[in-house]
Amino acid sequence: MRRHATLASVSKRPDFSIATPEDTTRLLDDTAKLVQRAARMGADLVAFPEVYPQLGCPGPLTEHAESEDGGTLDTIRELAREHQLYLVWPRYERTRTGQLYNSSVLVDRTGEVVGRYHKMFPTIGELEAGVLPGDACPVFETDFGRVALIVCFDLNFAEIRDELRPRRPDVVVFSSMYRGGLECQTWALDLGCHVLTAISAELGRLVDPGGHLLRLATYETLLCQRVNLNKRQLHMDNNWGKMDAMLEKYGPDLTFEFATQEARFVVGWERQDQDVDNIVREFRLEPINDYFARSRRVRQETLSKV
């Protein structure tokens, strides 16, 4: 069941890399301090920027790809287990058969790898350097909601959103070298989910399902915010008029957040005893994607009669 969760991300260029054993130790020591700080803030998930351990390495970064079964991931798994939180660790890595990917790895509270996402749209430069594109955008189940991972250049391609939309992620983690800016808000509004960014610069951000900016990280590096993931975005058509009846029955247990200019609103359930989708069904609210699908169907039926 979706619930309240504290989402955190690190946005900075690391001071060290994995270029030498000494630098690797310094990188992981600094990473451990950031994870500990986030844990003390109550973080359920901490995300890092794109190819974080390779940033700062000399020469082509892909030449410093790590084995998918080892390298810095061993320490990341230990940190996740020690602090009992989820970690998103992006890096260049090679599979056992030698394939090179720009990956984002999700590790759970027990230190186990939940899964990994391979960047679906590497840049042309990456492709020319041998990085293979991923062919799927999975959504991972966590104990607080459904999490999807994307990487940098991916943000420019609606094909990924189209793949994610029916899977209804609650959080999309965007690990990147560039900031994303308004595109992050577009993704959040389109998918009706939170978007958390971790970038190798300032201005990492957290965006809510209505496309509103909740938190912006500047020089302090670590963004940490508690949010309610038990929400559903709806179109105002056919749903707007039911708000008073919903409030009459449930009062402040329900929240409403408005994206008025986009004719959408987000309904949230504040308690932890049921899923907000139960409220959607109880009041016969029409989910936004169902509404758009019905609009397409009725349009096609109308055209067929012409």
C-alpha positions as CSV (number, residue, x, y, z in Angstrom):
1,M,0.0,0.0,0.0
2,R,1.2,3.5,-0.7
3,R,1.9,5.5,2.4
4,H,3.8,8.5,3.7
5,A,7.5,8.3,3.0
6,T,10.5,10.5,3.4
7,L,12.3,11.0,0.1
8,A,15.9,12.2,-0.1
9,S,18.4,12.9,-2.9
10,V,22.0,14.0,-3.2
11,S,22.7,16.7,-5.8
12,K,26.4,17.5,-6.2
13,R,29.5,16.5,-8.1
14,P,31.4,14.1,-5.9
15,D,34.8,15.3,-4.6
16,F,36.3,11.9,-5.3
17,S,35.9,9.1,-7.8
18,I,36.9,5.5,-8.3
19,A,40.0,6.4,-10.3
20,T,42.3,5.0,-7.6
21,P,41.8,2.8,-4.5
22,E,42.6,5.7,-2.3
23,D,40.0,7.9,-4.0
24,T,37.4,5.1,-3.9
25,T,37.8,4.9,-0.1
26,R,37.3,8.7,0.1
27,L,34.3,8.6,-2.2
28,L,32.6,5.8,-0.2
29,D,33.4,7.5,3.2
30,D,31.7,10.7,1.9
31,T,28.8,8.7,0.6
32,A,28.4,7.0,4.0
33,K,28.2,10.4,5.7
34,L,25.5,11.6,3.3
35,V,23.5,8.4,3.8
36,Q,23.8,8.7,7.6
37,R,22.7,12.3,7.5
38,A,19.6,11.3,5.4
39,A,18.9,8.4,7.7
40,R,18.9,10.7,10.7
41,M,16.4,12.9,8.9
42,G,14.1,9.8,8.6
43,A,14.8,9.0,4.9
44,D,13.1,6.0,3.4
45,L,14.9,6.4,0.1
46,V,18.1,8.2,-0.9
47,A,19.0,8.7,-4.6
48,F,22.4,9.7,-6.1
49,P,23.3,11.4,-9.4
50,E,24.0,9.7,-12.7
51,V,27.2,7.5,-12.9
52,Y,28.1,8.9,-9.5
53,P,31.2,6.8,-8.7
54,Q,32.7,7.5,-12.2
55,L,32.3,11.2,-12.2
56,G,35.7,12.8,-11.9
57,C,37.6,9.9,-13.3
58,P,40.2,10.7,-15.9
59,G,39.6,9.9,-19.6
60,P,36.4,8.4,-20.9
61,L,34.1,7.6,-17.9
62,T,33.0,4.4,-19.5
63,E,36.5,3.0,-19.1
64,H,35.9,2.9,-15.4
65,A,32.7,0.8,-15.6
66,E,32.3,-1.5,-12.6
67,S,31.2,-5.1,-12.6
68,E,27.4,-5.3,-12.0
69,D,28.1,-7.8,-9.2
70,G,30.6,-5.8,-7.2
71,G,32.7,-2.6,-7.0
72,T,31.1,0.2,-5.0
73,L,27.8,-1.6,-4.9
74,D,29.0,-3.8,-2.1
75,T,29.4,-0.8,0.2
76,I,26.1,0.6,-1.0
77,R,24.3,-2.6,0.0
78,E,26.0,-2.5,3.4
79,L,24.9,1.1,3.9
80,A,21.3,0.3,2.9
81,R,21.3,-2.6,5.4
82,E,22.9,-0.6,8.2
83,H,20.5,2.3,7.9
84,Q,17.5,0.3,6.8
85,L,16.6,2.4,3.8
86,Y,16.4,2.2,0.1
87,L,19.3,3.5,-2.0
88,V,19.4,4.4,-5.7
89,W,23.0,4.0,-6.9
90,P,23.6,4.9,-10.6
91,R,26.9,4.0,-12.4
92,Y,28.4,2.6,-15.5
93,E,28.6,-1.1,-15.2
94,R,29.4,-4.2,-17.2
95,T,27.3,-7.4,-17.1
96,R,28.9,-10.8,-16.7
97,T,28.8,-11.2,-20.4
98,G,30.7,-7.9,-20.9
99,Q,27.8,-5.6,-22.0
100,L,28.1,-2.0,-21.0
101,Y,25.2,0.0,-19.5
102,N,24.5,3.3,-17.8
103,S,22.6,1.8,-14.9
104,S,20.6,2.9,-11.9
105,V,20.5,0.2,-9.2
106,L,17.8,0.1,-6.5
107,V,18.8,-1.6,-3.2
108,D,16.3,-2.3,-0.4
109,R,16.4,-2.0,3.4
110,T,18.0,-5.4,3.8
111,G,20.8,-4.7,1.3
112,E,19.3,-6.8,-1.5
113,V,19.2,-5.5,-5.0
114,V,15.6,-5.0,-5.9
115,G,16.4,-4.4,-9.6
116,R,18.2,-2.1,-12.0
117,Y,17.2,0.2,-14.8
118,H,19.4,0.6,-17.9
119,K,19.3,4.0,-19.5
120,M,16.9,3.6,-22.4
121,F,18.3,6.7,-24.3
122,P,22.0,7.0,-23.9
123,T,23.4,10.0,-25.6
124,I,24.9,9.6,-29.1
125,G,28.4,10.0,-27.5
126,E,27.6,7.1,-25.0
127,L,26.3,4.9,-27.8
128,E,29.5,5.5,-29.8
129,A,31.5,4.6,-26.7
130,G,29.8,1.3,-26.5
131,V,27.0,1.9,-24.0
132,L,24.0,-0.2,-24.9
133,P,20.5,1.2,-24.5
134,G,18.0,-0.5,-22.2
135,D,14.8,-1.9,-23.6
136,A,12.4,-1.6,-20.7
137,C,11.4,0.8,-17.9
138,P,10.4,-1.4,-14.9
139,V,8.4,-0.2,-11.9
140,F,9.7,-1.6,-8.6
141,E,7.5,-2.4,-5.6
142,T,8.8,-1.0,-2.3
143,D,7.2,-1.0,1.2
144,F,6.0,2.6,0.6
145,G,4.9,2.6,-3.0
146,R,6.0,1.9,-6.6
147,V,9.3,3.4,-7.8
148,A,10.6,3.9,-11.3
149,L,14.1,5.0,-12.3
150,I,15.2,7.1,-15.3
151,V,18.6,8.6,-16.2
152,C,19.4,12.0,-17.6
153,F,18.8,12.1,-21.4
154,D,15.8,9.8,-20.9
155,L,13.8,12.8,-19.7
156,N,13.5,14.1,-23.3
157,F,11.6,11.0,-24.6
158,A,7.9,10.7,-24.2
159,E,8.1,7.0,-25.1
160,I,9.3,6.3,-21.6
161,R,6.4,8.2,-20.1
162,D,4.0,6.2,-22.4
163,E,5.5,3.0,-21.0
164,L,5.3,4.1,-17.4
165,R,1.8,5.6,-17.5
166,P,-0.3,2.4,-17.3
167,R,2.1,1.1,-14.6
168,R,1.2,4.1,-12.3
169,P,4.5,4.7,-10.4
170,D,4.2,6.7,-7.2
171,V,7.8,8.1,-7.5
172,V,10.0,8.6,-10.5
173,V,13.7,9.0,-9.5
174,F,15.6,11.1,-12.1
175,S,19.4,10.7,-11.7
176,S,21.2,13.0,-14.0
177,M,24.0,15.4,-15.0
178,Y,21.6,18.1,-16.1
179,R,18.9,19.6,-14.0
180,G,15.7,18.8,-15.9
181,G,13.9,21.9,-14.8
182,L,10.4,22.3,-16.1
183,E,10.6,18.9,-17.8
184,C,10.5,17.3,-14.3
185,Q,7.2,19.1,-13.6
186,T,5.8,18.0,-16.9
187,W,6.6,14.3,-16.1
188,A,5.0,14.7,-12.6
189,L,1.9,16.2,-14.0
190,D,1.6,13.8,-16.9
191,L,2.2,10.7,-14.7
192,G,0.4,12.0,-11.6
193,C,3.3,11.0,-9.4
194,H,6.2,12.5,-7.4
195,V,9.4,13.2,-9.3
196,L,12.6,13.2,-7.2
197,T,15.8,14.4,-8.9
198,A,19.5,13.7,-8.0
199,I,21.9,15.7,-10.2
200,S,25.6,16.4,-10.3
201,A,25.0,20.1,-9.6
202,E,22.8,22.3,-7.5
203,L,19.0,22.6,-7.8
204,G,18.0,19.0,-7.3
205,R,14.2,19.0,-6.8
206,L,11.1,17.2,-5.6
207,V,7.9,17.8,-7.6
208,D,4.4,16.7,-6.5
209,P,1.8,14.9,-8.6
210,G,0.2,18.2,-9.6
211,G,3.4,19.4,-11.1
212,H,4.2,21.8,-8.2
213,L,7.8,22.2,-6.9
214,L,7.9,21.0,-3.3
215,R,11.6,21.4,-2.4
216,L,14.7,22.7,-4.1
217,A,18.3,21.8,-3.1
218,T,21.0,24.4,-3.3
219,Y,24.5,24.3,-1.8
220,E,23.4,22.1,1.1
221,T,23.5,19.1,-1.3
222,L,20.9,16.9,0.5
223,L,17.2,17.3,-0.2
224,C,14.9,15.5,2.3
225,Q,11.1,15.8,2.4
226,R,8.3,13.7,3.9
227,V,5.4,13.3,1.4
228,N,2.1,11.4,1.2
229,L,2.3,8.9,-1.7
230,N,-1.3,7.8,-1.2
231,K,-2.7,10.1,-3.8
232,R,-4.4,9.9,-7.2
233,Q,-4.5,12.6,-9.9
234,L,-7.9,13.2,-11.5
235,H,-9.3,15.4,-14.3
236,M,-11.9,17.9,-13.1
237,D,-14.5,16.8,-15.6
238,N,-17.0,14.4,-14.0
239,N,-15.1,14.4,-10.7
240,W,-15.1,18.0,-9.5
241,G,-18.7,18.1,-8.4
242,K,-18.2,15.1,-6.0
243,M,-15.7,16.9,-3.7
244,D,-18.3,18.2,-1.2
245,A,-19.8,14.7,-0.8
246,M,-16.4,13.3,-0.2
247,L,-15.6,15.9,2.4
248,E,-18.9,15.4,4.1
249,K,-18.1,11.8,4.8
250,Y,-14.3,11.9,5.4
251,G,-13.5,15.5,6.3
252,P,-9.8,16.3,6.8
253,D,-8.7,12.7,6.1
254,L,-8.9,13.8,2.5
255,T,-6.7,16.4,0.9
256,F,-7.2,18.2,-2.4
257,E,-4.5,19.9,-4.4
258,F,-5.3,21.8,-7.5
259,A,-3.6,22.2,-10.9
260,T,-6.4,24.6,-12.0
261,Q,-4.8,25.8,-15.2
262,E,-4.4,22.1,-16.3
263,A,-8.0,21.2,-15.2
264,R,-6.6,18.6,-12.9
265,F,-6.6,17.9,-9.1
266,V,-5.0,15.4,-6.8
267,V,-6.9,13.7,-4.1
268,G,-5.0,12.2,-1.1
269,W,-5.9,10.0,1.8
270,E,-4.0,11.1,4.9
271,R,-4.5,8.0,7.1
272,Q,-2.7,4.8,6.5
273,D,-5.6,2.4,6.8
274,Q,-6.7,2.2,3.2
275,D,-5.6,3.0,-0.4
276,V,-6.9,6.2,-1.9
277,D,-8.1,4.1,-4.9
278,N,-10.8,2.7,-2.6
279,I,-12.1,6.3,-2.3
280,V,-11.9,6.7,-6.1
281,R,-14.1,3.6,-6.5
282,E,-16.5,4.5,-3.7
283,F,-17.4,7.8,-5.2
284,R,-17.2,6.5,-8.8
285,L,-14.5,8.9,-9.7
286,E,-13.0,8.4,-13.2
287,P,-9.2,8.0,-13.3
288,I,-7.6,10.5,-15.7
289,N,-6.2,7.9,-18.0
290,D,-9.6,6.2,-18.2
291,Y,-11.2,9.5,-19.1
292,F,-8.7,10.2,-21.9
293,A,-9.1,6.6,-23.2
294,R,-12.9,7.1,-23.2
295,S,-12.5,10.4,-25.0
296,R,-10.4,8.8,-27.7
297,R,-13.0,6.0,-28.1
298,V,-15.9,8.3,-28.3
299,R,-14.0,10.5,-30.8
300,Q,-13.3,7.4,-33.0
301,E,-16.9,6.3,-32.8
302,T,-18.0,9.8,-33.9
303,L,-15.6,9.8,-36.8
304,S,-16.8,6.4,-37.9
305,K,-20.3,7.8,-38.4
306,V,-19.2,10.6,-40.6
